[in-house]
Amino acid sequence: MNKYFLPIVVCFSILSLNACRSRQQTDNQPTDSTTAVAATEMSTSVAIVGRLAELGLTPDSDWRGINLGDDFAKVKAIEKSAPFESDTDHIGYTVELKNLESADILYYQTSKKVSAIDVDLFLNTHQSVNDYQKELGTYFTARYGASKPGAGGPIWVGSKGNMVTLKDVSKGKDFGLKIKISPAGSAATASAK
């Protein structure tokens, strides 16, 4: 037992010192709210797996590799399927999910830039709604910071002024979620209510 005692003490000491250094670095970070929100907006702490991966989400974009303000042409470059609708103001795509569930995504444009994103998730069960709500809530919180209560569900506002709403729109045997991503205070945001 004595021959293992010293190596164990040394390992424990090294781990303790690293933990103390890590804690000191965390404590020395600025604590104003804009810095905290900016740091979480770039967070990759949420693993993009399962439902989030199936939706095509990424840790560094508003939705499926697209950010508000991107050139509208980028949407057509990223979305590989044929659009289900398209006009001068928006373009819509459908993403087929597991268990015969799907998502319809509308990308809106103003001055040839992505100005808003609307997502309708068509789900099969109340449990599926709960599971997507939980995972999307964790994802949006990691990207934009803590949510605030809204009329139809939680609202996240990022440091760049983007607002995300997540609303359960289930009625009877029709289950679903609606997600809106738009600049805070915009006309697109007003229509999200």
Backbone as CSV, one residue per row, in Angstrom:
resi,resn,N_x,N_y,N_z,CA_x,CA_y,CA_z,C_x,C_y,C_z
1,MET,0.821,-1.187,0.000,0.000,0.000,0.000,0.863,1.247,0.000
2,ASN,2.003,1.229,0.642,2.873,2.392,0.714,3.436,2.786,-0.642
3,LYS,3.654,1.819,-1.546,4.217,2.167,-2.843,3.200,2.913,-3.725
4,TYR,1.898,2.814,-3.458,0.871,3.538,-4.216,0.485,4.854,-3.566
5,PHE,0.820,5.040,-2.329,0.402,6.223,-1.594,0.968,7.504,-2.208
6,LEU,2.249,7.554,-2.476,2.886,8.756,-3.002,2.355,9.119,-4.391
7,PRO,2.261,8.189,-5.342,1.703,8.557,-6.661,0.257,9.063,-6.564
8,ILE,-0.523,8.490,-5.676,-1.914,8.944,-5.517,-1.939,10.359,-4.976
9,VAL,-1.131,10.660,-3.990,-1.070,12.007,-3.413,-0.613,13.008,-4.462
10,VAL,0.376,12.658,-5.278,0.884,13.553,-6.317,-0.222,13.828,-7.347
11,CYS,-0.899,12.793,-7.808,-1.996,12.972,-8.771,-3.098,13.841,-8.193
12,PHE,-3.477,13.590,-6.972,-4.517,14.380,-6.315,-4.091,15.840,-6.219
13,SER,-2.837,16.087,-5.876,-2.329,17.458,-5.754,-2.370,18.185,-7.094
14,ILE,-1.971,17.506,-8.157,-1.983,18.114,-9.494,-3.409,18.445,-9.911
15,LEU,-4.327,17.533,-9.690,-5.726,17.777,-10.031,-6.297,18.944,-9.230
16,SER,-5.943,19.036,-7.982,-6.422,20.136,-7.134,-5.883,21.468,-7.619
17,LEU,-4.616,21.522,-7.985,-4.029,22.764,-8.491,-4.681,23.193,-9.799
18,ASN,-4.911,22.246,-10.696,-5.582,22.572,-11.961,-6.990,23.084,-11.720
19,ALA,-7.698,22.492,-10.803,-9.052,22.940,-10.482,-9.021,24.355,-9.919
20,CYS,-8.058,24.647,-9.072,-7.940,25.998,-8.498,-7.619,27.014,-9.577
21,ARG,-6.695,26.688,-10.497,-6.353,27.605,-11.585,-7.556,27.860,-12.481
22,SER,-8.270,26.793,-12.807,-9.453,26.923,-13.643,-10.491,27.813,-12.969
23,ARG,-10.693,27.649,-11.689,-11.652,28.451,-10.937,-11.207,29.912,-10.895
24,GLN,-9.900,30.166,-10.723,-9.399,31.535,-10.694,-9.614,32.200,-12.047
25,GLN,-9.392,31.486,-13.137,-9.602,32.065,-14.461,-11.064,32.395,-14.676
26,THR,-11.954,31.539,-14.219,-13.380,31.796,-14.337,-13.782,32.998,-13.496
27,ASP,-13.243,33.094,-12.279,-13.581,34.209,-11.401,-13.076,35.538,-11.931
28,ASN,-12.013,35.541,-12.734,-11.438,36.777,-13.241,-12.132,37.285,-14.494
29,GLN,-13.096,36.574,-15.011,-13.814,36.996,-16.199,-14.740,38.154,-15.867
30,PRO,-14.938,39.129,-16.814,-15.877,40.220,-16.579,-17.274,39.656,-16.382
31,THR,-18.065,40.329,-15.548,-19.378,39.780,-15.227,-20.531,40.652,-15.693
32,ASP,-20.275,41.666,-16.558,-21.427,42.445,-17.000,-22.275,41.601,-17.935
33,SER,-23.555,41.925,-18.058,-24.505,41.051,-18.755,-24.236,40.959,-20.242
34,THR,-23.713,42.013,-20.888,-23.465,41.926,-22.325,-22.350,40.943,-22.623
35,THR,-21.330,40.905,-21.789,-20.253,39.945,-21.985,-20.764,38.535,-21.773
36,ALA,-21.582,38.332,-20.769,-22.117,37.001,-20.492,-22.973,36.525,-21.653
37,VAL,-23.812,37.398,-22.223,-24.662,37.007,-23.343,-23.810,36.730,-24.568
38,ALA,-22.812,37.573,-24.841,-21.959,37.360,-26.001,-21.227,36.027,-25.891
39,ALA,-20.777,35.705,-24.699,-20.065,34.438,-24.508,-20.995,33.267,-24.746
40,THR,-22.236,33.347,-24.296,-23.144,32.221,-24.496,-23.592,32.137,-25.943
41,GLU,-23.624,33.270,-26.667,-24.047,33.231,-28.055,-23.052,32.431,-28.897
42,MET,-21.825,32.345,-28.472,-20.817,31.583,-29.196,-20.580,30.216,-28.559
43,SER,-21.375,29.861,-27.584,-21.168,28.616,-26.854,-21.409,27.405,-27.735
44,THR,-20.584,26.409,-27.558,-20.785,25.137,-28.251,-20.995,24.027,-27.236
45,SER,-21.473,24.403,-26.052,-21.602,23.429,-24.980,-22.742,22.438,-25.210
46,VAL,-23.660,22.742,-26.110,-24.745,21.818,-26.397,-24.309,20.919,-27.545
47,ALA,-24.354,19.636,-27.321,-24.000,18.685,-28.372,-25.102,18.670,-29.425
48,ILE,-24.719,18.818,-30.676,-25.682,18.805,-31.772,-25.840,17.352,-32.221
49,VAL,-26.697,16.633,-31.511,-26.954,15.225,-31.792,-28.464,14.995,-31.762
50,GLY,-28.866,13.815,-32.153,-30.280,13.439,-32.063,-31.188,14.376,-32.829
51,ARG,-32.193,14.888,-32.170,-33.186,15.756,-32.805,-32.562,17.024,-33.373
52,LEU,-31.601,17.606,-32.637,-30.962,18.839,-33.105,-30.178,18.594,-34.387
53,ALA,-29.480,17.473,-34.463,-28.735,17.126,-35.678,-29.695,16.838,-36.826
54,GLU,-30.791,16.172,-36.519,-31.778,15.853,-37.542,-32.386,17.129,-38.137
55,LEU,-32.537,18.152,-37.308,-33.018,19.446,-37.791,-31.939,20.194,-38.575
56,GLY,-30.685,19.755,-38.460,-29.596,20.397,-39.182,-29.025,21.613,-38.478
57,LEU,-29.245,21.706,-37.166,-28.757,22.868,-36.430,-27.239,22.818,-36.288
58,THR,-26.647,23.982,-36.134,-25.206,24.105,-35.944,-24.954,24.979,-34.720
59,PRO,-23.796,24.850,-34.086,-23.531,25.651,-32.886,-23.251,27.126,-33.179
60,ASP,-23.058,27.493,-34.453,-22.666,28.864,-34.755,-23.573,29.562,-35.762
61,SER,-24.830,29.136,-35.862,-25.762,29.809,-36.773,-27.138,29.886,-36.120
62,ASP,-27.961,30.795,-36.651,-29.314,30.926,-36.118,-30.156,29.692,-36.443
63,TRP,-30.040,29.169,-37.683,-30.818,27.984,-38.060,-30.181,27.320,-39.275
64,ARG,-29.790,26.074,-39.167,-29.301,25.245,-40.279,-28.183,25.911,-41.084
65,GLY,-27.266,26.596,-40.426,-26.148,27.217,-41.125,-26.433,28.612,-41.638
66,ILE,-27.619,29.136,-41.360,-28.028,30.461,-41.829,-28.170,31.393,-40.628
67,ASN,-27.651,32.618,-40.756,-27.813,33.657,-39.742,-28.620,34.802,-40.323
68,LEU,-29.366,35.483,-39.482,-30.032,36.698,-39.941,-28.952,37.647,-40.441
69,GLY,-29.210,38.308,-41.570,-28.243,39.219,-42.160,-27.376,38.580,-43.224
70,ASP,-27.392,37.235,-43.336,-26.643,36.568,-44.406,-27.255,36.923,-45.756
71,ASP,-26.444,36.838,-46.822,-26.979,37.017,-48.164,-28.048,35.969,-48.406
72,PHE,-29.160,36.385,-49.015,-30.266,35.461,-49.229,-29.859,34.311,-50.147
73,ALA,-28.903,34.525,-51.033,-28.425,33.473,-51.927,-27.822,32.305,-51.147
74,LYS,-27.329,32.562,-49.943,-26.738,31.503,-49.120,-27.776,30.439,-48.759
75,VAL,-29.037,30.843,-48.619,-30.100,29.887,-48.289,-30.181,28.810,-49.361
76,LYS,-30.226,29.231,-50.620,-30.324,28.262,-51.720,-29.074,27.398,-51.812
77,ALA,-27.935,27.926,-51.419,-26.691,27.150,-51.456,-26.670,26.091,-50.357
78,ILE,-27.248,26.391,-49.190,-27.224,25.453,-48.061,-28.366,24.449,-48.124
79,GLU,-29.572,24.924,-48.429,-30.735,24.023,-48.494,-30.700,23.286,-49.834
80,LYS,-30.501,21.992,-49.789,-30.290,21.198,-51.002,-31.574,20.716,-51.666
81,SER,-32.671,20.623,-50.918,-33.915,20.117,-51.511,-34.609,21.225,-52.304
82,ALA,-35.611,20.824,-53.066,-36.394,21.789,-53.834,-37.328,22.539,-52.879
83,PRO,-37.468,23.852,-53.056,-38.375,24.602,-52.181,-39.832,24.223,-52.451
84,PHE,-40.667,24.289,-51.387,-42.091,24.013,-51.582,-42.836,25.283,-51.964
85,GLU,-42.218,26.445,-51.710,-42.778,27.709,-52.191,-41.674,28.739,-52.251
86,SER,-41.864,29.707,-53.159,-40.847,30.731,-53.332,-41.478,31.951,-53.994
87,ASP,-41.160,33.127,-53.484,-41.536,34.371,-54.130,-40.462,35.416,-53.828
88,THR,-40.721,36.669,-54.109,-39.695,37.696,-53.926,-39.392,37.978,-52.462
89,ASP,-40.310,37.612,-51.542,-40.123,37.912,-50.125,-39.590,36.750,-49.292
90,HIS,-39.815,35.516,-49.752,-39.410,34.365,-48.940,-39.247,33.108,-49.790
91,ILE,-38.649,32.101,-49.159,-38.525,30.783,-49.779,-38.736,29.748,-48.679
92,GLY,-39.432,28.650,-49.002,-39.760,27.640,-48.000,-39.254,26.257,-48.366
93,TYR,-38.750,25.554,-47.356,-38.230,24.201,-47.524,-38.864,23.282,-46.489
94,THR,-38.986,22.005,-46.834,-39.455,20.991,-45.895,-38.298,20.051,-45.582
95,VAL,-38.162,19.725,-44.298,-37.169,18.758,-43.843,-37.935,17.581,-43.259
96,GLU,-37.705,16.401,-43.813,-38.350,15.188,-43.310,-37.563,14.675,-42.110
97,LEU,-38.278,14.393,-41.021,-37.667,13.902,-39.792,-38.068,12.443,-39.585
98,LYS,-37.531,11.844,-38.537,-37.879,10.451,-38.217,-39.352,10.350,-37.821
99,ASN,-39.874,9.146,-37.874,-41.240,8.838,-37.422,-42.302,9.634,-38.169
100,LEU,-42.047,9.931,-39.436,-42.990,10.665,-40.289,-43.295,12.065,-39.752
101,GLU,-42.367,12.668,-39.032,-42.501,14.048,-38.590,-41.743,14.927,-39.588
102,SER,-42.042,16.230,-39.581,-41.377,17.114,-40.535,-41.289,18.536,-39.995
103,ALA,-40.478,19.334,-40.693,-40.330,20.748,-40.370,-40.438,21.545,-41.658
104,ASP,-41.279,22.575,-41.648,-41.344,23.527,-42.751,-40.607,24.780,-42.310
105,ILE,-39.672,25.235,-43.139,-38.836,26.380,-42.797,-39.041,27.457,-43.852
106,LEU,-39.419,28.642,-43.416,-39.547,29.795,-44.306,-38.433,30.783,-43.977
107,TYR,-37.643,31.118,-44.982,-36.605,32.132,-44.851,-37.122,33.391,-45.534
108,TYR,-37.193,34.505,-44.808,-37.661,35.775,-45.350,-36.473,36.644,-45.715
109,GLN,-36.677,37.530,-46.700,-35.601,38.419,-47.101,-36.059,39.867,-47.181
110,THR,-35.130,40.737,-46.871,-35.283,42.173,-47.056,-33.953,42.669,-47.606
111,SER,-33.986,43.384,-48.709,-32.774,43.910,-49.352,-31.743,42.809,-49.612
112,LYS,-32.226,41.661,-50.086,-31.392,40.511,-50.438,-30.597,39.936,-49.266
113,LYS,-31.083,40.173,-48.041,-30.489,39.616,-46.829,-31.557,38.816,-46.092
114,VAL,-31.149,37.757,-45.392,-32.095,36.973,-44.583,-32.565,37.869,-43.447
115,SER,-33.879,38.105,-43.368,-34.422,39.028,-42.371,-35.198,38.323,-41.259
116,ALA,-35.652,37.104,-41.477,-36.389,36.352,-40.455,-36.463,34.897,-40.888
117,ILE,-36.651,34.017,-39.907,-36.791,32.585,-40.173,-37.971,32.078,-39.342
118,ASP,-38.916,31.418,-40.007,-40.052,30.789,-39.330,-39.956,29.281,-39.536
119,VAL,-40.155,28.524,-38.461,-40.099,27.064,-38.538,-41.372,26.495,-37.925
120,ASP,-42.032,25.620,-38.659,-43.179,24.874,-38.140,-42.767,23.414,-38.049
121,LEU,-42.774,22.875,-36.825,-42.478,21.462,-36.605,-43.801,20.716,-36.508
122,PHE,-43.992,19.732,-37.378,-45.191,18.901,-37.374,-44.820,17.579,-36.719
123,LEU,-45.363,17.351,-35.527,-44.956,16.211,-34.705,-46.123,15.262,-34.486
124,ASN,-45.821,14.059,-34.009,-46.841,13.014,-33.889,-47.501,12.915,-32.523
125,THR,-46.771,13.256,-31.470,-47.296,13.035,-30.122,-46.952,14.192,-29.200
126,HIS,-47.657,14.229,-28.092,-47.360,15.219,-27.056,-45.951,15.005,-26.505
127,GLN,-45.536,13.747,-26.377,-44.186,13.438,-25.890,-43.119,13.987,-26.837
128,SER,-43.359,13.886,-28.139,-42.414,14.412,-29.115,-42.310,15.935,-28.989
129,VAL,-43.442,16.595,-28.777,-43.447,18.050,-28.557,-42.586,18.378,-27.332
130,ASN,-42.798,17.661,-26.238,-42.022,17.910,-25.015,-40.529,17.686,-25.237
131,ASP,-40.188,16.613,-25.947,-38.779,16.292,-26.188,-38.108,17.371,-27.039
132,TYR,-38.776,17.800,-28.116,-38.213,18.865,-28.956,-38.119,20.177,-28.174
133,GLN,-39.155,20.501,-27.393,-39.126,21.731,-26.588,-37.922,21.740,-25.658
134,LYS,-37.693,20.627,-24.994,-36.588,20.542,-24.039,-35.242,20.718,-24.745
135,GLU,-35.024,19.975,-25.843,-33.749,20.049,-26.543,-33.535,21.404,-27.218
136,LEU,-34.581,21.947,-27.832,-34.451,23.267,-28.451,-34.240,24.347,-27.397
137,GLY,-34.918,24.218,-26.256,-34.730,25.176,-25.166,-33.295,25.190,-24.677
138,THR,-32.712,24.014,-24.515,-31.310,23.908,-24.100,-30.396,24.519,-25.156
139,TYR,-30.679,24.238,-26.420,-29.879,24.766,-27.532,-29.936,26.297,-27.562
140,PHE,-31.146,26.860,-27.511,-31.283,28.319,-27.573,-30.682,28.991,-26.342
141,THR,-30.812,28.380,-25.182,-30.213,28.943,-23.966,-28.695,28.955,-24.079
142,ALA,-28.115,27.896,-24.622,-26.665,27.857,-24.803,-26.209,28.920,-25.803
143,ARG,-27.012,29.201,-26.824,-26.642,30.187,-27.847,-26.914,31.624,-27.434
144,TYR,-28.053,31.864,-26.748,-28.498,33.234,-26.522,-28.604,33.639,-25.061
145,GLY,-28.409,32.730,-24.145,-28.563,33.050,-22.728,-29.938,32.634,-22.225
146,ALA,-30.211,32.975,-20.994,-31.475,32.568,-20.356,-32.672,33.151,-21.093
147,SER,-33.746,32.373,-21.112,-34.985,32.826,-21.756,-35.794,33.677,-20.799
148,LYS,-36.739,34.395,-21.387,-37.715,35.160,-20.614,-39.085,34.624,-20.985
149,PRO,-40.031,34.674,-20.058,-41.371,34.190,-20.411,-42.028,35.118,-21.432
150,GLY,-42.708,34.508,-22.378,-43.455,35.259,-23.381,-44.907,34.821,-23.369
151,ALA,-45.729,35.468,-24.168,-47.161,35.173,-24.202,-47.428,33.719,-24.610
152,GLY,-46.687,33.213,-25.611,-46.943,31.858,-26.079,-45.891,30.852,-25.683
153,GLY,-44.818,31.319,-25.071,-43.720,30.429,-24.700,-42.467,31.241,-24.441
154,PRO,-41.357,30.565,-24.237,-40.116,31.280,-23.902,-39.595,32.135,-25.060
155,ILE,-38.865,33.192,-24.702,-38.248,34.098,-25.670,-36.782,34.256,-25.289
156,TRP,-35.919,34.150,-26.281,-34.492,34.384,-26.086,-34.102,35.600,-26.912
157,VAL,-33.267,36.480,-26.356,-32.762,37.631,-27.096,-31.243,37.588,-27.020
158,GLY,-30.606,37.511,-28.180,-29.155,37.441,-28.247,-28.508,38.812,-28.198
159,SER,-27.205,38.841,-28.064,-26.459,40.090,-27.961,-26.509,40.901,-29.254
160,LYS,-26.780,40.255,-30.382,-26.885,40.960,-31.659,-28.303,41.469,-31.898
161,GLY,-29.187,41.279,-30.924,-30.558,41.765,-31.050,-31.513,40.784,-31.693
162,ASN,-31.066,39.579,-31.993,-31.968,38.577,-32.564,-32.862,38.016,-31.469
163,MET,-34.119,37.837,-31.804,-35.089,37.299,-30.853,-35.594,35.955,-31.377
164,VAL,-35.658,34.971,-30.479,-36.143,33.642,-30.822,-37.335,33.328,-29.930
165,THR,-38.432,32.895,-30.545,-39.598,32.450,-29.777,-39.845,30.979,-30.088
166,LEU,-40.278,30.251,-29.073,-40.600,28.829,-29.201,-41.986,28.628,-28.597
167,LYS,-42.932,28.201,-29.426,-44.322,28.115,-28.982,-44.911,26.748,-29.315
168,ASP,-45.601,26.156,-28.340,-46.342,24.915,-28.553,-47.660,25.291,-29.231
169,VAL,-47.875,24.804,-30.451,-49.090,25.121,-31.204,-49.991,23.891,-31.369
170,SER,-49.825,22.923,-30.478,-50.620,21.691,-30.539,-52.089,21.995,-30.283
171,LYS,-52.959,21.322,-31.069,-54.406,21.432,-30.895,-55.003,20.064,-31.171
172,GLY,-55.692,19.526,-30.172,-56.309,18.209,-30.340,-55.277,17.155,-30.662
173,LYS,-55.455,16.500,-31.816,-54.528,15.450,-32.227,-53.434,15.968,-33.156
174,ASP,-53.387,17.268,-33.367,-52.335,17.882,-34.178,-51.294,18.457,-33.229
175,PHE,-50.097,17.919,-33.295,-49.022,18.320,-32.388,-47.959,19.088,-33.158
176,GLY,-47.468,20.148,-32.547,-46.423,20.894,-33.230,-45.843,22.029,-32.421
177,LEU,-44.747,22.563,-32.941,-44.056,23.707,-32.365,-43.824,24.740,-33.452
178,LYS,-43.805,25.993,-33.065,-43.492,27.088,-33.981,-42.293,27.832,-33.413
179,ILE,-41.300,28.052,-34.258,-40.093,28.783,-33.881,-39.995,29.986,-34.805
180,LYS,-39.740,31.143,-34.223,-39.541,32.361,-35.010,-38.225,32.990,-34.592
181,ILE,-37.421,33.317,-35.580,-36.146,33.978,-35.344,-36.183,35.266,-36.151
182,SER,-36.068,36.400,-35.470,-36.163,37.688,-36.140,-35.440,38.748,-35.315
183,PRO,-35.157,39.894,-35.932,-34.584,40.980,-35.141,-35.613,41.466,-34.127
184,ALA,-35.198,41.711,-32.898,-36.114,42.216,-31.869,-36.692,43.542,-32.323
185,GLY,-38.022,43.692,-32.183,-38.685,44.937,-32.514,-39.030,45.099,-33.980
186,SER,-38.776,44.098,-34.824,-39.052,44.219,-36.250,-40.503,43.880,-36.549
187,ALA,-40.907,44.175,-37.783,-42.258,43.809,-38.226,-42.426,42.300,-38.217
188,ALA,-41.335,41.567,-38.527,-41.407,40.099,-38.493,-41.674,39.621,-37.081
189,THR,-41.098,40.312,-36.092,-41.327,39.953,-34.705,-42.770,40.218,-34.325
190,ALA,-43.313,41.320,-34.783,-44.704,41.649,-34.474,-45.645,40.593,-35.041
191,SER,-45.334,40.070,-36.247,-46.192,39.042,-36.816,-46.025,37.695,-36.126
192,ALA,-44.962,37.553,-35.319,-44.714,36.295,-34.612,-45.667,36.109,-33.457
193,LYS,-46.356,37.133,-33.051,-47.232,37.043,-31.869,-48.553,36.433,-32.195
